[in-house]
């Protein structure tokens, strides 16, 4: 009889764990991925070894449930070259079927700047636009902990006629 009770308790425990796993999966089940794109990039302070930029991110939520962003961590590439890293706490609410913007301080090193300048060649000088890739995680409340993102786009230089892609 004692063996049957242990077996029953074990089986009940497994069923509870399976049930909880199903509930956790159902919270995000069918959810569309959020989109994080670069909306703006502006210079902060510039030193010889380190430069500060402010990146405005647009977070778009295609889901029928709002969520709170508690922090963001990302790497930013320009023209396929590592450029800057950003991390910041934030208290932003992304509405259901909506979007919001957050501004994040990023840091680039002298190496990141030299990589970009090394790609500028020709008599035209600076390019009219930059391709970018932003890859990282949103730390959230209400959407399962962290949401990874990996987006690509194009930033036009102020005053240029380059069309965004």
Phi, psi and omega per residue, in radians:
X1 nan -0.675 -3.136
X2 -1.098 -0.684 3.112
X3 -1.129 -0.665 3.120
X4 -1.140 -0.677 3.122
X5 -1.145 -0.713 3.100
X6 -1.117 -0.771 3.123
X7 -1.053 -0.761 -3.140
X8 -1.140 -0.752 3.126
X9 -1.119 -0.733 3.121
X10 -1.098 -0.817 -3.136
X11 -1.089 -0.711 3.110
X12 -1.113 -0.707 3.109
X13 -1.088 -0.762 3.119
X14 -1.095 -0.751 3.140
X15 -1.116 -0.676 3.103
X16 -1.113 -0.789 3.132
X17 -1.098 -0.735 3.107
X18 -1.111 -0.720 3.116
X19 -1.108 -0.748 3.111
X20 -1.136 -0.690 3.094
X21 -1.083 -0.683 3.101
X22 -1.128 -0.677 3.116
X23 -1.159 -0.759 -3.127
X24 -1.121 -0.721 3.114
X25 -1.160 -0.576 -3.129
X26 -1.235 -0.394 -3.134
X27 -1.126 -0.660 -3.136
X28 -1.847 -0.033 -3.098
X29 -0.998 2.235 3.092
X30 1.383 0.014 -3.129
X31 -1.297 2.440 3.064
X32 -1.380 2.575 3.101
X33 -1.202 2.513 3.070
X34 -1.335 2.753 3.130
X35 -1.991 2.330 3.076
X36 -2.181 2.022 -3.122
X37 -2.204 2.812 3.105
X38 -1.491 2.101 -3.140
X39 -1.666 -0.555 -3.135
X40 -2.778 2.681 3.091
X41 -2.452 2.128 3.130
X42 -2.363 2.655 -3.104
X43 -1.315 2.440 3.000
X44 -1.811 -2.068 3.090
X45 -1.654 2.692 -3.128
X46 -2.327 2.128 3.016
X47 -1.993 3.109 -3.134
X48 -1.152 -0.779 -3.036
X49 -1.685 -0.324 -3.082
X50 -2.548 2.433 3.107
X51 -2.152 2.521 3.135
X52 -1.921 2.335 3.072
X53 -2.230 2.752 3.016
X54 -2.032 2.099 -3.119
X55 -1.889 2.190 3.042
X56 -1.643 2.117 3.132
X57 -1.791 2.416 3.006
X58 -1.815 2.108 3.120
X59 -1.843 2.063 -3.134
X60 -1.917 2.338 -3.103
X61 -2.022 1.861 3.138
X62 -1.525 0.240 -3.050
X63 -1.839 2.848 -3.103
X64 -1.555 0.567 -3.133
X65 -2.619 2.176 3.098
X66 -1.266 2.806 3.047
X67 -2.585 2.745 3.139
X68 -1.779 2.347 3.049
X69 -1.684 2.150 -3.140
X70 -1.758 -0.316 3.136
X71 -3.030 2.837 3.123
X72 -2.487 2.485 3.091
X73 -2.385 2.294 -3.128
X74 -2.732 2.836 2.968
X75 -2.003 2.418 -3.130
X76 -2.060 2.225 3.044
X77 -1.925 2.487 2.995
X78 -2.111 2.274 -3.124
X79 0.867 0.783 3.064
X80 1.170 0.345 3.123
X81 -2.211 2.418 3.114
X82 -0.982 2.317 -3.076
X83 -2.154 -0.959 -3.036
X84 -2.657 2.810 3.050
X85 -2.109 2.484 3.128
X86 -2.294 2.540 3.055
X87 -2.695 2.403 -3.136
X88 -2.841 2.532 2.930
X89 -1.373 2.621 3.091
X90 -2.681 2.711 3.056
X91 -2.181 1.248 -3.117
X92 -1.914 2.469 3.028
X93 -1.821 2.207 3.077
X94 -1.775 1.950 -3.061
X95 -1.195 2.756 3.080
X96 -1.098 2.410 -3.100
X97 0.904 0.625 -3.094
X98 -2.497 -2.926 -3.138
X99 -2.575 2.885 3.047
X100 -2.609 2.843 3.082
X101 -2.054 2.585 3.044
X102 -2.342 2.503 3.100
X103 -1.787 2.290 -3.077
X104 -2.197 2.313 3.038
X105 -1.290 2.327 3.067
X106 -2.191 2.740 3.129
X107 -2.188 2.425 3.070
X108 -2.206 2.606 3.119
X109 -1.734 3.000 3.068
X110 -0.974 -0.654 3.124
X111 -1.052 -0.746 3.129
X112 -1.079 -0.703 3.114
X113 -1.192 -0.767 -3.139
X114 -1.098 -0.629 3.086
X115 -1.062 -0.730 -3.136
X116 -1.195 -0.766 -3.133
X117 -1.177 -0.536 3.101
X118 -1.144 -0.411 3.133
X119 -1.533 -0.116 -3.135
X120 -1.609 1.947 3.132
X121 -2.347 2.873 3.061
X122 1.658 2.915 -3.091
X123 -1.266 -0.236 -3.088
X124 -1.248 -0.342 -3.090
X125 1.400 -2.355 -3.104
X126 -1.233 2.521 3.105
X127 -1.214 2.763 3.132
X128 -1.372 -0.293 3.112
X129 -2.644 2.834 3.114
X130 -2.190 2.352 2.952
X131 -1.385 2.486 3.082
X132 -2.307 2.758 2.983
X133 -2.364 2.264 3.090
X134 -2.158 2.210 -3.052
X135 -2.364 2.269 3.141
X136 -3.141 -2.670 -3.108
X137 -2.449 2.455 2.935
X138 -1.682 2.272 3.029
X139 -1.641 2.129 -2.957
X140 -2.173 2.889 2.919
X141 -2.120 2.183 3.089
X142 1.723 -0.026 3.110
X143 -2.310 0.411 3.020
X144 1.683 0.391 3.049
X145 1.705 -1.434 3.112
X146 -2.225 2.561 3.085
X147 -2.137 1.968 3.103
X148 -1.292 2.673 3.048
X149 -2.520 2.672 3.113
X150 -2.704 1.773 -3.043
X151 -2.184 2.694 3.067
X152 -2.222 2.636 3.117
X153 -2.932 -2.868 -3.133
X154 -2.415 2.396 3.071
X155 -1.943 2.248 3.095
X156 -1.610 2.498 3.066
X157 -1.263 2.542 3.107
X158 -0.990 2.343 3.107
X159 1.461 -0.022 3.123
X160 -1.599 2.793 3.134
X161 -1.727 0.220 -3.129
X162 -1.152 2.301 3.137
X163 -1.418 2.387 3.076
X164 -1.194 2.595 3.126
X165 -1.953 nan nan
